[in-house]
Amino acid sequence: MKQLGSVYDFLKGKTILVTGATGFLAKLFVEKILRVQPNIKKLYLLLRAENPHLATQRLHNEVFAKDLFSVQRDKWGEDFDSFISEKVIAVAGDVSVENLELKDLNLREEMLEEIDIIVHSAATTKFDERLDIAMGVNTMGALHVLNFAKTCRKVEILLHVSTAYVCGEAKGLIREEPLHIGHTLNGSSRLDINLEKQLIEEKLNELRLQNASEQTITSVMKNFGILRANLNGFPNTYVFTKAMGEMVLLNMKDDVPLIIARPTMLISTHSEPFPGWIEGVRTLDVLFVKYGKGTLRSFLGHPKTIFDVIPADMVINSMIIALVAHSKRHSKTLIYHIGSSLRNPFGISDFEDIAHQYFTKNPLVDKYGKPVAVPKKITWISSLSSFNRNIKIRYVIPLMGLNVMNKVFWNCYGDFYNESQRKIKTLMNIVRLCKPYLLFEVIFDDKNAENLRMATKQVADETHGTFNFDPRSINWIDYMLNTHLPGLIKYSVK
C-alpha cells in the first residue's frame, strides 16, 4: 500500500454523514473527527426522531452532554456550543425507511450536494431482537443507506460497520472475505432475503388477524428471529440480519466505493479521548460485573476460549485510516477485521486472574454496604447440557426435594420457588444466546487491517500513534486493571 499522507489534510473541508449517531461507536467517531480536525466542513448526524427539533434535542442530550466530550469542552470553553452548532447538523430520519425518511426536502438536497463520506453505524445489537425490527435496521437499513449514497453527487466512500461474528459458530482462522448473496452457514439451503421479508410480513399479518397484544407480537417475533437464524446456520438474530446487510451491500453496490469494518467485541477506550470511557455493560463486561457482584462462580465456557476484545478507540482509528486509504485509491480491500485474537489474544484464564485481582483489591459493596467477597476460581462448564444439569442440581432439585404439593410448603415457599424458576429460565436464555461466544473456537485473521497499520507507520509522526490500532500495543493486565475495569465501574455499573 502506498504512503497515505496526512490524515488531517484528508479530513479538512470534508462533509460526513454518520448514521446511528447516538450509538457507542458513532459517538466516538464524531468526537475523534471533531478533535483531530475541527476544520471539517460539516457533520450530518442521522438520529431517529419525528422532527428536527427532537433530533437536535437528542443530539445534545445523548451525544454532546456525555463525559466523552469533556476534553473538547475544556478545549473550547464557552465556545463549545457555538463550535458544535457551526459544524454539526442533527438530521431527523430513520435508516429502516426508504430515503432514510428525510422529511426536510431542502436539507436532503443540501446533503446530496455536499456529502463526501458516509459512515453507516446504525444497528440494533440485541441478540434476540424482534426479527422485523432487526431486519428493518440491520439489513434493509444497509440497503437504504446504499441507495442514498448512490444519489449523492460526490460521495467518495461508504463505510459500513458490521461485526466479525457474521461468521457464526465457525472454527479455526476466519479470513477477511465477503459474504456472498444467498450464503448460509450450514449449507442446508440458499438464503433468500426477499423470502425472509415475505415470511416476516406473513407472520405479522397472522398475529394481527389474531388481535395479538403487542407483548405477544414481540415474544413471537423474537422467537421467530432465532428460528430463522438457526435454520440458516446463524446463532442469533443479530448476526443473521447483519450478515444479510453485508450481502445486500456487496451485491448491489454498483460503483459506490465500499468498506466493511468488522470489529470484534468492543470494550472501553484504551487512550482517546481519555482512557476507560465506555457506555453500558456489554459483551465480556457482563461476566466482569457478575463476578464482581459475587454471582459468577460457575458458568458456561472452555478454559481455552479466547475472548476477542478490542478497545473502541482503536476501532475508530482503523476506520479513519481505512477511509483515507480508500478515498485516495491506495487500497481496494473491502473487509477489515478489527480485533485482537490473532496478534494479542485475551483468554478465559486472563479474565479470571484479572477479575480476581481487581475485585479483591476494589470490591463492590452489597445492599448493606458490605464488601462483596469474590471466588478465587470459576468453574467453567464446557457444554450446554452439562451447564443445564449443573443449574438443576444447584437450584431445582433442592426445591423439588421438598414436597411442592404440600400446602404448608407452598404457602411458605411458593413465591420463592416461582421466582427461582423465573431466574433459572432467564439465565438459561442468556446462556443459550451467548453460547457461541463462550465456547468460541475462532481466530480472526486481520491481514487487511495489518496492511493498514503498516501504511500508517510510513506516514509522518502526526499520524502514527495518534491513530494507533495495533492490538500488540495493549498490555492486557495493565489496561484491564488500571483502565478498563475502573472505567466500567465509573461509567456503567450502578
VEXTIRO-937061 format. One record per residue (C-alpha): residue number from 1; residue in three letters; x, y, z. Coordinates in pm, 1 decimal. Example, Ala and Ser with C-alpha at 12.3 -4.5 7.8 and 13.67 -1.06 7.14 Angstrom:
- 1 Ala 1230.0 -450.0 780.0
- 2 Ser 1367.0 -106.0 714.0
END
This chain:
- 1 Met 0.0 0.0 0.0
- 2 Lys 129.6 346.7 -87.3
- 3 Gln 206.1 609.8 173.3
- 4 Leu -116.6 759.4 298.8
- 5 Gly -11.8 1116.4 358.0
- 6 Ser -166.9 1341.5 620.5
- 7 Val -495.5 1229.6 773.9
- 8 Tyr -554.4 1588.2 883.5
- 9 Asp -523.1 1719.6 528.0
- 10 Phe -758.4 1448.2 408.9
- 11 Leu -1030.5 1538.4 661.4
- 12 Lys -1003.0 1914.8 613.0
- 13 Gly -1311.0 2054.6 441.8
- 14 Lys -1488.5 1718.8 428.6
- 15 Thr -1862.2 1668.7 482.8
- 16 Ile -1954.6 1341.2 653.7
- 17 Leu -2287.8 1169.2 719.3
- 18 Val -2296.7 940.3 1023.4
- 19 Thr -2595.7 714.2 1092.2
- 20 Gly -2672.9 573.2 1435.5
- 21 Ala -2521.5 886.1 1586.0
- 22 Thr -2630.4 810.8 1944.5
- 23 Gly -2458.3 471.6 1945.4
- 24 Phe -2139.3 394.1 2140.3
- 25 Leu -1910.0 363.1 1838.1
- 26 Ala -2063.4 651.1 1639.9
- 27 Lys -2020.1 892.6 1931.6
- 28 Leu -1651.4 802.0 1949.1
- 29 Phe -1616.1 856.4 1574.5
- 30 Val -1778.0 1200.7 1593.9
- 31 Glu -1561.8 1301.5 1891.8
- 32 Lys -1241.2 1191.1 1719.1
- 33 Ile -1318.7 1371.4 1393.4
- 34 Leu -1404.2 1698.1 1568.4
- 35 Arg -1097.5 1673.0 1793.5
- 36 Val -831.5 1592.3 1534.1
- 37 Gln -968.0 1808.8 1252.8
- 38 Pro -1200.7 2089.3 1367.4
- 39 Asn -1174.6 2232.8 1015.7
- 40 Ile -1402.3 1973.4 863.6
- 41 Lys -1681.9 2135.2 669.0
- 42 Lys -1980.5 1961.3 823.8
- 43 Leu -2105.7 1655.2 1011.1
- 44 Tyr -2460.3 1538.2 937.5
- 45 Leu -2572.5 1310.8 1221.7
- 46 Leu -2880.1 1099.1 1147.3
- 47 Leu -3098.7 1031.0 1450.7
- 48 Arg -3434.0 861.9 1480.4
- 49 Ala -3673.0 1145.7 1559.6
- 50 Glu -4008.2 1278.1 1441.8
- 51 Asn -3880.3 1627.0 1362.5
- 52 Pro -3559.5 1835.6 1352.1
- 53 His -3627.1 1986.9 1695.6
- 54 Leu -3642.1 1646.4 1863.5
- 55 Ala -3337.4 1531.7 1665.4
- 56 Thr -3138.3 1830.8 1792.2
- 57 Gln -3260.8 1765.1 2144.6
- 58 Arg -3149.3 1401.9 2126.2
- 59 Leu -2814.8 1506.4 1982.2
- 60 His -2734.3 1733.9 2274.2
- 61 Asn -2874.7 1505.8 2545.8
- 62 Glu -2743.4 1172.1 2419.6
- 63 Val -2420.8 1275.8 2246.4
- 64 Phe -2260.5 1608.1 2335.8
- 65 Ala -2370.5 1611.2 2701.0
- 66 Lys -2173.1 1290.7 2765.2
- 67 Asp -1842.9 1281.7 2956.7
- 68 Leu -1686.1 1164.1 2630.1
- 69 Phe -1678.6 1526.5 2511.0
- 70 Ser -1518.3 1666.6 2827.7
- 71 Val -1180.8 1705.8 2652.8
- 72 Gln -1339.4 1917.3 2381.9
- 73 Arg -1545.8 2117.5 2630.2
- 74 Asp -1224.6 2202.0 2816.4
- 75 Lys -1055.0 2296.5 2490.0
- 76 Trp -1330.6 2521.2 2356.2
- 77 Gly -1467.4 2652.4 2685.5
- 78 Glu -1762.5 2884.0 2633.5
- 79 Asp -1725.5 2847.2 2256.7
- 80 Phe -1802.3 2474.2 2257.3
- 81 Asp -2174.4 2503.3 2184.4
- 82 Ser -2121.6 2753.4 1904.8
- 83 Phe -1848.8 2532.4 1754.4
- 84 Ile -2086.9 2233.6 1756.8
- 85 Ser -2370.4 2442.7 1609.2
- 86 Glu -2142.9 2554.8 1328.1
- 87 Lys -2008.0 2210.2 1238.1
- 88 Val -2285.0 1963.6 1327.1
- 89 Ile -2639.3 1925.6 1192.2
- 90 Ala -2889.0 1690.5 1353.3
- 91 Val -3090.6 1510.9 1085.0
- 92 Ala -3426.4 1357.3 1174.8
- 93 Gly -3462.0 1028.2 991.0
- 94 Asp -3474.3 650.5 1007.1
- 95 Val -3249.5 406.2 819.1
- 96 Ser -3519.0 137.8 823.8
- 97 Val -3732.2 352.0 587.5
- 98 Glu -3664.9 422.2 219.3
- 99 Asn -3485.5 752.8 155.3
- 100 Leu -3391.1 744.3 525.1
- 101 Glu -3730.3 909.2 595.3
- 102 Leu -3577.3 1252.8 537.2
- 103 Lys -3876.4 1484.2 563.2
- 104 Asp -3695.1 1813.0 506.6
- 105 Leu -3652.3 1813.7 128.1
- 106 Asn -3429.0 2121.8 128.2
- 107 Leu -3195.8 1961.0 379.8
- 108 Arg -3198.8 1638.4 177.6
- 109 Glu -3094.5 1824.2 -137.6
- 110 Glu -2819.7 2002.6 54.5
- 111 Met -2689.7 1668.5 185.3
- 112 Leu -2691.0 1509.6 -160.0
- 113 Glu -2484.2 1800.1 -289.6
- 114 Glu -2229.6 1818.5 -8.7
- 115 Ile -2161.0 1470.4 136.5
- 116 Asp -1813.8 1327.1 72.9
- 117 Ile -1816.5 1033.4 315.3
- 118 Ile -2088.6 815.2 469.6
- 119 Val -2027.7 611.8 785.8
- 120 His -2318.6 374.0 842.2
- 121 Ser -2313.1 274.2 1207.0
- 122 Ala -2685.7 243.0 1284.5
- 123 Ala -2779.5 -102.9 1411.5
- 124 Thr -2979.0 -290.8 1668.3
- 125 Thr -2734.8 -514.5 1855.4
- 126 Lys -2971.5 -724.6 2066.7
- 127 Phe -2903.1 -1092.1 2000.1
- 128 Asp -3274.8 -1172.0 2024.0
- 129 Glu -3429.6 -858.0 1875.5
- 130 Arg -3767.1 -892.8 1702.2
- 131 Leu -3694.1 -1019.9 1351.9
- 132 Asp -3899.2 -746.3 1184.6
- 133 Ile -3708.8 -473.5 1370.8
- 134 Ala -3365.5 -631.5 1321.5
- 135 Met -3434.9 -691.0 952.6
- 136 Gly -3554.1 -333.0 910.4
- 137 Val -3248.1 -175.1 1071.5
- 138 Asn -2961.2 -419.0 1010.4
- 139 Thr -3049.9 -547.9 663.4
- 140 Met -3283.5 -304.4 490.2
- 141 Gly -3112.1 -13.6 666.7
- 142 Ala -2789.1 -103.9 487.9
- 143 Leu -2973.7 -108.1 153.5
- 144 His -3142.4 226.7 219.4
- 145 Val -2811.0 391.2 309.4
- 146 Leu -2652.0 242.4 -4.6
- 147 Asn -2933.7 377.8 -223.1
- 148 Phe -2892.9 717.9 -61.2
- 149 Ala -2515.8 704.8 -130.1
- 150 Lys -2588.6 635.0 -498.1
- 151 Thr -2774.9 964.9 -523.9
- 152 Cys -2501.2 1172.0 -355.9
- 153 Arg -2324.7 1384.7 -617.1
- 154 Lys -1965.5 1346.1 -496.7
- 155 Val -1954.9 1065.8 -240.2
- 156 Glu -1603.0 921.6 -210.3
- 157 Ile -1665.8 624.5 16.7
- 158 Leu -1932.7 438.9 213.5
- 159 Leu -1806.4 270.2 530.2
- 160 His -2042.1 9.4 674.4
- 161 Val -1990.0 -104.0 1034.5
- 162 Ser -2067.6 -474.3 1057.4
- 163 Thr -1943.1 -736.0 1306.1
- 164 Ala -1675.8 -1004.1 1287.4
- 165 Tyr -1930.1 -1252.6 1421.7
- 166 Val -2117.1 -1281.0 1091.8
- 167 Cys -1903.0 -1596.9 1067.5
- 168 Gly -2142.8 -1766.2 1311.4
- 169 Glu -2011.1 -2067.8 1500.5
- 170 Ala -1728.0 -2145.9 1262.2
- 171 Lys -1392.2 -2283.1 1379.0
- 172 Gly -1031.6 -2201.3 1300.8
- 173 Leu -893.3 -1897.5 1119.0
- 174 Ile -1159.4 -1671.4 968.1
- 175 Arg -1030.0 -1462.6 680.8
- 176 Glu -1141.3 -1114.8 578.4
- 177 Glu -1362.5 -1237.3 296.4
- 178 Pro -1701.5 -1111.8 174.3
- 179 Leu -2029.1 -1290.3 235.3
- 180 His -2188.2 -1364.0 -99.9
- 181 Ile -2559.1 -1327.7 -156.4
- 182 Gly -2754.3 -1639.5 -60.4
- 183 His -2473.0 -1775.2 159.8
- 184 Thr -2579.2 -1984.9 459.7
- 185 Leu -2355.8 -2112.0 737.2
- 186 Asn -2486.7 -2466.8 742.0
- 187 Gly -2507.5 -2534.5 368.2
- 188 Ser -2864.0 -2658.5 409.7
- 189 Ser -3026.9 -2415.5 169.2
- 190 Arg -2984.2 -2089.8 -16.4
- 191 Leu -3060.4 -1778.1 185.0
- 192 Asp -3328.8 -1575.6 8.3
- 193 Ile -3355.3 -1226.6 160.8
- 194 Asn -3681.2 -1149.9 -21.5
- 195 Leu -3829.3 -1469.4 118.4
- 196 Glu -3722.3 -1368.2 469.8
- 197 Lys -3901.9 -1034.1 423.9
- 198 Gln -4211.6 -1215.0 296.6
- 199 Leu -4212.8 -1457.3 591.3
- 200 Ile -4191.0 -1165.9 833.0
- 201 Glu -4490.6 -994.8 674.1
- 202 Glu -4691.4 -1318.8 676.0
- 203 Lys -4613.9 -1378.1 1043.0
- 204 Leu -4708.3 -1020.6 1137.8
- 205 Asn -5033.2 -1039.3 938.2
- 206 Glu -5117.2 -1368.2 1108.0
- 207 Leu -5065.5 -1210.5 1451.0
- 208 Arg -5272.5 -903.4 1361.0
- 209 Leu -5561.4 -1123.0 1243.6
- 210 Gln -5549.4 -1290.8 1584.2
- 211 Asn -5565.8 -947.5 1752.7
- 212 Ala -5247.4 -1040.0 1937.2
- 213 Ser -5124.5 -796.6 2200.5
- 214 Glu -4800.7 -603.0 2145.0
- 215 Gln -4639.3 -815.9 2413.3
- 216 Thr -4738.1 -1134.5 2229.6
- 217 Ile -4620.0 -996.7 1894.7
- 218 Thr -4282.8 -906.1 2047.4
- 219 Ser -4241.6 -1251.0 2201.5
- 220 Val -4341.0 -1434.2 1882.3
- 221 Met -4120.3 -1220.4 1657.2
- 222 Lys -3821.7 -1265.6 1887.8
- 223 Asn -3861.7 -1642.6 1877.8
- 224 Phe -3920.3 -1629.0 1501.7
- 225 Gly -3591.8 -1440.6 1460.1
- 226 Ile -3392.8 -1707.3 1645.5
- 227 Leu -3571.4 -1979.8 1447.5
- 228 Arg -3495.9 -1825.1 1106.6
- 229 Ala -3136.6 -1751.6 1209.8
- 230 Asn -3077.8 -2108.3 1327.1
- 231 Leu -3235.7 -2257.1 1012.9
- 232 Asn -2973.8 -2071.1 809.0
- 233 Gly -2687.9 -2166.4 1040.1
- 234 Phe -2661.0 -1837.9 1232.7
- 235 Pro -2661.2 -1840.6 1614.2
- 236 Asn -2884.1 -1538.5 1670.4
- 237 Thr -3097.2 -1271.7 1504.2
- 238 Tyr -2829.6 -1003.4 1532.1
- 239 Val -2558.3 -1173.2 1327.2
- 240 Phe -2819.3 -1318.0 1088.8
- 241 Thr -2953.7 -975.3 993.2
- 242 Lys -2606.0 -814.1 991.8
- 243 Ala -2485.3 -1086.2 754.7
- 244 Met -2777.9 -1018.9 521.3
- 245 Gly -2693.1 -649.0 538.6
- 246 Glu -2341.1 -725.5 413.0
- 247 Met -2479.2 -944.6 134.6
- 248 Val -2714.1 -671.2 14.5
- 249 Leu -2434.3 -412.6 8.3
- 250 Leu -2187.8 -631.5 -179.1
- 251 Asn -2448.3 -747.6 -430.4
- 252 Met -2595.1 -405.1 -506.8
- 253 Lys -2313.9 -154.5 -451.0
- 254 Asp -2251.7 -99.3 -826.3
- 255 Asp -1993.1 179.1 -850.0
- 256 Val -2019.2 301.1 -491.2
- 257 Pro -1677.6 265.6 -319.5
- 258 Leu -1742.3 44.8 -14.7
- 259 Ile -1558.5 -60.3 301.7
- 260 Ile -1694.3 -309.8 554.5
- 261 Ala -1544.6 -282.7 903.3
- 262 Arg -1590.2 -594.7 1116.6
- 263 Pro -1495.6 -519.9 1477.5
- 264 Thr -1499.1 -792.5 1740.1
- 265 Met -1623.4 -729.5 2098.2
- 266 Leu -1594.6 -361.4 2189.8
- 267 Ile -1452.7 -255.9 2524.5
- 268 Ser -1359.0 80.4 2676.3
- 269 Thr -1119.5 329.7 2522.7
- 270 His -750.7 249.4 2551.0
- 271 Ser -621.6 606.4 2514.2
- 272 Glu -857.4 852.8 2345.1
- 273 Pro -1002.3 1095.7 2416.2
- 274 Phe -910.7 961.3 2760.7
- 275 Pro -862.8 603.9 2887.2
- 276 Gly -1155.0 395.1 3013.3
- 277 Trp -1464.5 561.4 2867.7
- 278 Ile -1748.9 320.9 2798.1
- 279 Glu -2127.4 313.6 2777.4
- 280 Gly -2336.5 29.2 2911.8
- 281 Val -2241.5 -321.4 3021.9
- 282 Arg -2159.6 -502.9 2701.4
- 283 Thr -2026.3 -845.9 2597.1
- 284 Leu -1739.0 -950.8 2825.9
- 285 Asp -1832.7 -688.5 3084.1
- 286 Val -2145.5 -882.6 3175.6
- 287 Leu -1913.3 -1150.8 3317.2
- 288 Phe -1690.5 -895.6 3491.7
- 289 Val -1991.4 -739.4 3664.8
- 290 Lys -2144.0 -1074.2 3764.7
- 291 Tyr -1806.3 -1177.7 3904.8
- 292 Gly -1768.2 -850.3 4096.7
- 293 Lys -2113.6 -898.8 4247.7
- 294 Gly -2012.4 -1246.9 4364.2
- 295 Thr -2264.9 -1431.7 4148.7
- 296 Leu -2024.9 -1579.6 3891.2
- 297 Arg -1889.3 -1895.6 4048.9
- 298 Ser -1958.7 -2132.6 3763.1
- 299 Phe -2051.1 -2056.0 3405.4
- 300 Leu -2052.6 -2189.3 3053.7
- 301 Gly -1707.1 -2166.3 2897.7
- 302 His -1394.3 -2355.5 2797.7
- 303 Pro -1053.9 -2294.0 2961.6
- 304 Lys -902.3 -2236.9 2615.0
- 305 Thr -1165.1 -1991.1 2490.5
- 306 Ile -1029.1 -1663.1 2350.3
- 307 Phe -1235.8 -1350.2 2410.5
- 308 Asp -1163.8 -1135.9 2106.1
- 309 Val -1197.0 -791.4 2261.1
- 310 Ile -1072.1 -461.0 2122.0
- 311 Pro -1075.3 -107.8 2269.3
- 312 Ala -1333.7 104.3 2089.8
- 313 Asp -1094.5 392.0 2014.2
- 314 Met -872.5 150.2 1819.3
- 315 Val -1174.0 54.8 1607.2
- 316 Ile -1236.7 422.7 1531.7
- 317 Asn -871.1 475.9 1437.6
- 318 Ser -878.8 184.0 1194.4
- 319 Met -1198.3 315.1 1036.3
- 320 Ile -1049.8 659.5 975.7
- 321 Ile -728.2 518.3 827.8
- 322 Ala -935.5 288.8 602.6
- 323 Leu -1134.1 591.3 480.7
- 324 Val -812.3 772.1 390.3
- 325 Ala -664.6 468.7 213.7
- 326 His -974.9 407.2 2.6
- 327 Ser -1059.1 766.6 -76.5
- 328 Lys -708.4 813.5 -213.5
- 329 Arg -741.6 489.4 -412.3
- 330 His -449.7 337.8 -218.2
- 331 Ser -647.7 24.9 -137.4
- 332 Lys -918.0 -190.3 -296.3
- 333 Thr -971.2 -406.8 11.0
- 334 Leu -1333.7 -449.6 110.7
- 335 Ile -1327.4 -619.3 451.8
- 336 Tyr -1134.3 -535.1 768.5
- 337 His -1137.3 -745.5 1084.5
- 338 Ile -1058.0 -525.4 1383.1
- 339 Gly -975.9 -745.1 1679.4
- 340 Ser -702.5 -895.8 1893.8
- 341 Ser -729.2 -1276.1 1883.2
- 342 Leu -452.2 -1327.8 1624.8
- 343 Arg -193.5 -1071.9 1738.8
- 344 Asn -255.2 -1044.0 2114.5
- 345 Pro -513.9 -1294.0 2246.0
- 346 Phe -703.7 -1243.1 2572.1
- 347 Gly -830.9 -1571.0 2715.2
- 348 Ile -1060.3 -1700.2 2986.3
- 349 Ser -765.0 -1760.1 3220.1
- 350 Asp -659.8 -1394.2 3175.5
- 351 Phe -1015.3 -1286.5 3257.5
- 352 Glu -1023.0 -1499.1 3572.4
- 353 Asp -687.5 -1378.4 3708.1
- 354 Ile -756.5 -1011.4 3634.0
- 355 Ala -1112.3 -1018.5 3772.2
- 356 His -994.5 -1178.4 4097.5
- 357 Gln -705.8 -935.2 4136.9
- 358 Tyr -918.3 -626.5 4068.6
- 359 Phe -1229.3 -708.3 4272.0
- 360 Thr -1026.8 -838.2 4566.2
- 361 Lys -849.8 -503.6 4585.9
- 362 Asn -1152.8 -293.6 4479.4
- 363 Pro -1459.9 -486.8 4597.7
- 364 Leu -1811.5 -384.1 4508.4
- 365 Val -2047.5 -342.9 4801.9
- 366 Asp -2378.5 -519.3 4860.6
- 367 Lys -2707.5 -352.2 4950.6
- 368 Tyr -2596.9 -341.2 5314.9
- 369 Gly -2277.6 -155.8 5226.0
- 370 Lys -2054.1 -455.4 5294.3
- 371 Pro -1772.0 -559.3 5055.9
- 372 Val -1865.6 -845.4 4824.2
- 373 Ala -1637.8 -1148.9 4852.5
- 374 Val -1543.8 -1293.5 4512.5
- 375 Pro -1435.2 -1650.5 4434.3
- 376 Lys -1071.7 -1723.6 4358.4
- 377 Lys -1162.2 -1964.4 4078.8
- 378 Ile -1456.4 -2004.3 3843.7
- 379 Thr -1581.6 -2345.6 3738.0
- 380 Trp -1605.9 -2338.6 3358.4
- 381 Ile -1856.9 -2587.5 3215.8
- 382 Ser -1777.6 -2673.0 2854.3
- 383 Ser -2117.2 -2790.2 2725.7
- 384 Leu -2470.6 -2652.8 2740.3
- 385 Ser -2615.7 -2985.2 2857.4
- 386 Ser -2366.8 -3004.6 3144.8
- 387 Phe -2442.4 -2645.5 3240.6
- 388 Asn -2814.9 -2721.7 3236.6
- 389 Arg -2757.7 -3020.2 3468.2
- 390 Asn -2545.9 -2804.5 3697.9
- 391 Ile -2824.2 -2547.5 3728.5
- 392 Lys -3081.1 -2815.9 3809.4
- 393 Ile -2858.3 -2969.5 4074.5
- 394 Arg -2791.1 -2631.7 4235.2
- 395 Tyr -3139.5 -2483.6 4222.7
- 396 Val -3421.8 -2707.2 4105.9
- 397 Ile -3361.7 -3044.0 4274.8
- 398 Pro -3326.5 -2897.6 4627.9
- 399 Leu -3658.7 -2722.9 4580.3
- 400 Met -3827.6 -3025.0 4426.4
- 401 Gly -3692.6 -3235.9 4712.2
- 402 Leu -3936.6 -3052.6 4928.9
- 403 Asn -4292.3 -3154.4 4865.3
- 404 Val -4404.6 -2870.2 4642.6
- 405 Met -4758.1 -3002.1 4651.5
- 406 Asn -4762.3 -2972.0 5027.6
- 407 Lys -4994.6 -2686.6 5115.7
- 408 Val -4779.8 -2565.2 5402.3
- 409 Phe -4469.7 -2559.6 5182.1
- 410 Trp -4647.8 -2383.9 4901.1
- 411 Asn -4783.0 -2114.4 5131.6
- 412 Cys -4434.9 -2054.4 5269.2
- 413 Tyr -4213.6 -2110.2 4965.1
- 414 Gly -4434.7 -2084.6 4656.8
- 415 Asp -4330.7 -1730.9 4564.4
- 416 Phe -3966.8 -1817.4 4625.1
- 417 Tyr -3999.1 -2126.7 4405.6
- 418 Asn -4163.0 -1933.3 4121.6
- 419 Glu -3901.0 -1658.0 4143.2
- 420 Ser -3621.4 -1917.1 4132.5
- 421 Gln -3777.1 -2081.1 3828.6
- 422 Arg -3800.9 -1743.0 3656.0
- 423 Lys -3437.4 -1662.2 3729.9
- 424 Ile -3325.7 -2003.2 3603.4
- 425 Lys -3522.3 -1957.5 3279.6
- 426 Thr -3373.6 -1610.3 3227.9
- 427 Leu -3022.7 -1738.8 3296.4
- 428 Met -3061.1 -2028.6 3053.1
- 429 Asn -3188.6 -1792.2 2780.0
- 430 Ile -2883.4 -1569.0 2830.8
- 431 Val -2650.1 -1868.6 2820.6
- 432 Arg -2807.8 -2006.8 2501.1
- 433 Leu -2770.3 -1670.9 2327.4
- 434 Cys -2410.4 -1623.6 2446.2
- 435 Lys -2303.8 -1986.9 2396.3
- 436 Pro -2128.9 -1924.9 2059.3
- 437 Tyr -1901.5 -1665.6 2220.8
- 438 Leu -1839.1 -1851.6 2546.2
- 439 Leu -1724.0 -2163.0 2359.9
- 440 Phe -1570.1 -1978.9 2065.8
- 441 Glu -1305.2 -2163.3 1862.1
- 442 Val -1224.4 -1890.1 1611.2
- 443 Ile -924.8 -1667.6 1545.6
- 444 Phe -993.7 -1366.6 1324.9
- 445 Asp -732.5 -1309.4 1057.3
- 446 Asp -657.4 -938.0 1020.5
- 447 Lys -416.5 -929.9 728.4
- 448 Asn -600.5 -640.8 564.6
- 449 Ala -605.6 -441.8 886.9
- 450 Glu -233.8 -518.2 932.6
- 451 Asn -164.3 -371.3 587.9
- 452 Leu -336.8 -53.1 702.4
- 453 Arg -123.6 -48.5 1017.1
- 454 Met 192.4 -85.7 811.1
- 455 Ala 83.7 206.7 592.8
- 456 Thr 37.6 432.9 894.0
- 457 Lys 394.2 359.8 1006.3
- 458 Gln 520.9 518.5 685.2
- 459 Val 325.1 836.1 748.0
- 460 Ala 454.5 1141.9 931.1
- 461 Asp 462.2 1127.7 1310.1
- 462 Glu 141.5 1330.4 1327.4
- 463 Thr -49.7 1020.2 1218.5
- 464 His 143.2 727.8 1366.0
- 465 Gly 48.6 697.9 1730.4
- 466 Thr -246.0 935.1 1707.4
- 467 Phe -427.2 669.8 1502.4
- 468 Asn -296.7 360.7 1679.3
- 469 Phe -499.7 42.8 1629.5
- 470 Asp -232.4 -220.2 1686.5
- 471 Pro -359.0 -478.6 1940.6
- 472 Arg 2.5 -572.3 2014.8
- 473 Ser 41.6 -236.6 2190.0
- 474 Ile -209.6 -343.9 2458.1
- 475 Asn -74.7 -473.6 2789.0
- 476 Trp -386.4 -662.0 2893.6
- 477 Ile -306.2 -678.2 3264.4
- 478 Asp -225.2 -308.5 3293.7
- 479 Tyr -510.3 -198.9 3068.1
- 480 Met -774.8 -413.2 3238.7
- 481 Leu -666.8 -334.3 3596.6
- 482 Asn -593.8 35.6 3555.6
- 483 Thr -814.1 146.9 3266.4
- 484 His -1098.9 -78.9 3162.0
- 485 Leu -1238.1 -202.4 3493.0
- 486 Pro -1214.6 137.9 3668.7
- 487 Gly -1388.7 290.2 3364.5
- 488 Leu -1655.6 19.6 3364.9
- 489 Ile -1733.2 80.0 3731.2
- 490 Lys -1730.4 458.7 3692.5
- 491 Tyr -1942.8 492.2 3379.8
- 492 Ser -2159.3 181.3 3356.7
- 493 Val -2211.7 -2.4 3686.2
- 494 Lys -2485.4 136.2 3909.0
END
